[in-house]
Amino acid sequence: MFKISIVEEGSQRRLMLEGRLIGPWTAEVQSAWKTAGEDLQGRNLVVDLTNVTHIGAEGECTLFKLMRDGAKFSCNGVLTKHVLKQLARKCRGNP
């Protein structure tokens, strides 16, 4: 199961992802990212991964694409933070 929500929080718009970020949902995440990025009116757009329980290979590719497009992320789990750190290195071209 996977859920995507857009939450307005003052100076931020949060794209909330919940559940397993795997193949079938990656296109939905990319579409939601584009939709959430419209008409920000000076607000920051943050992809919130706090409630993501698993990130599959396709999910990593999607997060990498979002990162390349300038996405900012919020998360709590050690594993999720590690995945984002590795993707950031890859995005900057570092091994």
N, C-alpha and C positions, 0 to 999 in steps of 0.2 A: 504494500500500500504506500502511496505517496501523495502528499498534499502541498500545494503552492498557494500562498496568500500574499497579498500586498497590504501592508499596514502603514498608515500615515502617522508619523510621530514628530510633530513640530518641524524641526529643521531636517528631518530624515524621512525617506521613504524606504521601507524595509521589504525586501522580497524574502519571505519566510518559506524555507524548504523544510519538510518534515517527512521522515521515513527513509526508505532505501532509494538512493540516487543511482539507478541502474538504467540500462539501455532503453527500455520502453518509455522512460520519462524524460530523457535528455532533450528531445525536441520541444517538449512542453516547457522545460526550464528556459531554453533559449528564446522561445516565443514570449514567455512571461518577462524575461529580462528586457527584451525590446519594448514591450508594452509598458513596463514599470519605468523605463527610461524616458518616456515621452512626457513633456510638459512638467518638468521637475520644479520649475519656478524658483531656482536657486537652492533647492534642497539637495542633500546628498543621497545617493542611492546605495544601499548596503544589502548584500546578499547574506542572509542570516542562516547559518548551517548548524545552529545550536541543537536542533532536534533531528538532524540527519543521523540515522543509525548505521548506515553502510554506504560506502562510495565504491561503485564498481569501476572497471576500466573505462567504460563509456562515460560514466559520471566524471571521472578525472579529466577526460578529454574535454568535456563540456565546461568544467570549471577552468581549465586552461584557456579555452576560447574566451570565456568571460573575463578572465584576468588580463588577457591580451587586449581586450576591449576597454580595460580600465576599471573593472569591478573591484569594489572594496568588500571585504568579508568580515563576518563576525561569527565566532564559534567558541565552544568551551572545551570539547574533548581533546585529549592529548593526540590521539590518532588523527583526528581531523586537522588539528594544527600542523602536525607533521606532513600530512598530504599537501596542505596549502603551502608550506615552506618549500617542499620539493618542487611543486608546480611553479612557485615564484622563481626559484633558481633556474628552472627550465625556461621560463618566460624571459629571463634576463640573459639567457644563453650560457649560463654557467653549468658545469657538469654536476 
